[in-house]
Amino acid sequence: MQASIQKNDKRAKWIIYSLSAVIFLAVVVLDRVKLDFPFDFDVHIFAKINAVINSIVAVLLVGALMAIKNRNVVLHRKLIMAAIISSVLFLLSYICHHVWTDSTPYGGQGMIRSVYYFILITHIILAAVILPFILFTAYRGLTAEYPKHRKLAKYTWPLWFYVSVSGVVVYMMIAPYYGG
């Protein structure tokens, strides 16, 4: 017997909030754990992987937006699901990177330093809060609650897109300081 996604399912709300909290706590806790990588390997490759995945998510989000504007709901759904799966892969790579490396201090000076920290801080804050919005938006779409889905997506899409793009920008700005 296959379980189906139901509208206004209290379990769905509980799962979304619980999953969001567990992932947030895992990132916070694991960011403080430092392990030695067991092989001779440049662990900064994970930062590059993160930037590539964030770029892919941004492209998928633009494609999903274009698909829905063209009323191609099937393609929109596939692209959003691909963006969610890519974001999960990003999360795994992000955790690996932060468990196996120390933070890299930003070496830029002057105005660019302020720009970097503005982008970094807004990226971190929005990355920390976007997950339940993504999940609720997807849930509303999957349960065919389209007015609620559209209303939430008006906020979720640009924030998710900003997090993806700003992640790439942060990587590009910090990479020269660790040889990336």
Backbone torsions as a table, in degrees:
resi	resn	phi	psi	omega
1	MET	NA	129.1	-176.2
2	GLN	-96.2	133.3	176.5
3	ALA	-80.1	138.9	177.7
4	SER	-112.3	159.5	179.6
5	ILE	-83.5	125.6	-177.2
6	GLN	-108.0	148.8	174.1
7	LYS	-68.3	145.8	174.9
8	ASN	52.9	35.5	179.1
9	ASP	-79.9	116.9	-179.1
10	LYS	-62.6	-30.0	177.2
11	ARG	-64.8	-38.4	179.9
12	ALA	-62.4	-44.4	178.2
13	LYS	-61.0	-45.8	179.8
14	TRP	-62.8	-43.1	179.8
15	ILE	-64.0	-44.4	-179.1
16	ILE	-62.3	-47.6	179.9
17	TYR	-66.4	-41.3	-179.5
18	SER	-65.5	-47.9	179.2
19	LEU	-60.5	-43.1	178.8
20	SER	-61.5	-43.8	-179.9
21	ALA	-66.4	-43.1	-179.8
22	VAL	-63.1	-44.3	179.7
23	ILE	-65.6	-42.9	177.7
24	PHE	-59.2	-48.6	179.9
25	LEU	-64.2	-39.0	178.7
26	ALA	-61.8	-43.4	179.3
27	VAL	-64.8	-44.3	-179.7
28	VAL	-63.5	-47.5	-177.6
29	VAL	-68.9	-48.3	-176.7
30	LEU	-68.3	-22.8	175.9
31	ASP	-66.3	-22.7	-180.0
32	ARG	-93.4	-8.5	178.6
33	VAL	-90.6	130.7	177.7
34	LYS	-124.5	124.6	179.6
35	LEU	-122.4	154.0	172.7
36	ASP	-84.1	133.0	177.4
37	PHE	-70.9	133.3	-171.1
38	PRO	-74.3	-7.1	-177.1
39	PHE	-126.3	164.9	174.2
40	ASP	-77.5	103.9	-169.9
41	PHE	-159.2	138.8	176.5
42	ASP	-80.0	99.8	-176.2
43	VAL	-67.6	-13.3	176.6
44	HIS	-69.2	-8.8	174.3
45	ILE	-59.6	-28.7	177.9
46	PHE	-63.3	-35.6	177.2
47	ALA	-64.0	-40.1	177.1
48	LYS	-65.2	-43.0	177.4
49	ILE	-59.9	-43.0	178.7
50	ASN	-58.5	-44.2	-179.5
51	ALA	-64.9	-40.7	178.5
52	VAL	-64.4	-46.0	-179.7
53	ILE	-63.6	-42.4	176.8
54	ASN	-60.3	-38.5	177.0
55	SER	-63.5	-42.6	178.7
56	ILE	-62.2	-44.0	178.8
57	VAL	-60.1	-44.1	179.6
58	ALA	-60.5	-43.7	178.8
59	VAL	-64.6	-42.6	178.2
60	LEU	-62.2	-39.3	179.3
61	LEU	-66.3	-41.1	176.8
62	VAL	-64.2	-43.5	177.4
63	GLY	-60.9	-41.6	179.3
64	ALA	-64.5	-39.9	177.9
65	LEU	-64.4	-44.9	178.5
66	MET	-63.1	-40.4	-180.0
67	ALA	-61.6	-45.2	-177.5
68	ILE	-72.1	-32.4	176.0
69	LYS	-64.9	-29.3	176.1
70	ASN	-91.5	11.2	177.6
71	ARG	61.5	29.1	176.5
72	ASN	-98.3	82.5	-174.4
73	VAL	-64.9	-38.3	-178.5
74	VAL	-63.3	-48.6	178.7
75	LEU	-64.5	-41.2	177.8
76	HIS	-56.1	-49.4	-178.7
77	ARG	-61.0	-44.1	179.8
78	LYS	-63.2	-41.9	-179.1
79	LEU	-69.0	-39.1	177.4
80	ILE	-65.9	-42.7	178.2
81	MET	-63.8	-38.0	176.4
82	ALA	-64.6	-37.3	177.7
83	ALA	-66.6	-39.2	178.3
84	ILE	-66.1	-45.7	178.7
85	ILE	-62.7	-42.4	177.2
86	SER	-61.8	-37.2	178.3
87	SER	-66.5	-34.9	175.1
88	VAL	-65.0	-44.1	176.7
89	LEU	-61.5	-40.3	175.6
90	PHE	-58.1	-47.2	-177.9
91	LEU	-58.2	-43.6	178.2
92	LEU	-62.3	-44.3	178.8
93	SER	-66.0	-40.2	178.4
94	TYR	-60.0	-46.5	179.7
95	ILE	-63.0	-44.2	177.6
96	CYS	-57.9	-46.0	-179.1
97	HIS	-59.9	-45.3	-175.2
98	HIS	-78.5	-21.8	175.4
99	VAL	-76.6	-33.8	-173.9
100	TRP	-100.8	-0.7	178.4
101	THR	-136.9	157.4	171.9
102	ASP	-85.1	162.2	175.5
103	SER	-64.7	145.6	178.2
104	THR	-102.6	120.8	178.3
105	PRO	-69.8	143.0	178.9
106	TYR	-75.9	131.8	-175.5
107	GLY	-101.2	-1.8	-179.5
108	GLY	-69.3	155.2	-178.4
109	GLN	-124.2	160.4	175.5
110	GLY	77.1	-148.9	-175.5
111	MET	-61.3	-35.8	-178.2
112	ILE	-62.5	-29.5	177.5
113	ARG	-64.0	-44.2	177.5
114	SER	-63.8	-41.2	178.3
115	VAL	-61.8	-46.3	179.7
116	TYR	-57.3	-49.4	-177.0
117	TYR	-68.5	-32.6	174.9
118	PHE	-62.7	-48.3	179.7
119	ILE	-63.1	-45.2	-178.9
120	LEU	-61.3	-47.6	-176.5
121	ILE	-66.3	-43.9	178.5
122	THR	-66.2	-36.4	177.1
123	HIS	-61.9	-48.1	-178.4
124	ILE	-62.4	-47.3	-178.6
125	ILE	-61.5	-48.8	-178.2
126	LEU	-69.1	-35.7	176.8
127	ALA	-63.4	-33.7	-179.1
128	ALA	-71.4	-28.7	-174.9
129	VAL	-106.9	-9.7	-172.0
130	ILE	-75.2	-28.3	-172.6
131	LEU	-54.4	-51.2	-179.9
132	PRO	-62.6	-31.1	177.3
133	PHE	-65.9	-43.2	177.3
134	ILE	-60.1	-47.6	-176.6
135	LEU	-66.9	-41.6	178.5
136	PHE	-67.4	-38.1	178.1
137	THR	-63.4	-45.3	177.8
138	ALA	-62.9	-43.1	179.5
139	TYR	-58.9	-45.7	-179.3
140	ARG	-63.9	-36.3	177.1
141	GLY	-69.2	-43.7	-178.1
142	LEU	-68.4	-25.6	178.9
143	THR	-96.2	10.8	177.5
144	ALA	61.2	28.9	174.1
145	GLU	-91.5	68.0	-168.3
146	TYR	-63.7	-40.2	176.8
147	PRO	-61.2	-43.1	177.8
148	LYS	-67.1	-38.5	178.7
149	HIS	-60.9	-49.5	-178.9
150	ARG	-63.0	-41.9	-178.9
151	LYS	-61.7	-44.6	179.8
152	LEU	-72.1	-37.9	-178.7
153	ALA	-63.9	-27.4	177.8
154	LYS	-59.8	-27.4	178.4
155	TYR	-99.8	-39.6	-176.3
156	THR	-65.4	-47.5	-174.8
157	TRP	-57.7	-54.0	-177.1
158	PRO	-64.9	-34.0	178.7
159	LEU	-69.2	-42.9	178.1
160	TRP	-63.4	-42.7	178.6
161	PHE	-62.3	-44.6	178.5
162	TYR	-60.3	-44.4	179.7
163	VAL	-60.6	-43.0	-179.8
164	SER	-64.2	-50.6	-177.5
165	VAL	-68.5	-42.8	-179.4
166	SER	-66.0	-29.3	174.4
167	GLY	-62.0	-40.6	177.7
168	VAL	-67.5	-43.3	-179.7
169	VAL	-62.4	-44.3	178.0
170	VAL	-59.7	-44.3	178.3
171	TYR	-59.2	-47.4	-177.7
172	MET	-63.4	-32.6	179.8
173	MET	-77.8	-32.5	-175.9
174	ILE	-92.1	-26.0	-173.8
175	ALA	-52.4	-41.1	-179.6
176	PRO	-62.4	-19.1	-176.3
177	TYR	-89.3	-4.9	172.1
178	TYR	-128.5	15.0	177.1
179	GLY	79.8	15.5	-179.0
180	GLY	-77.7	NA	NA
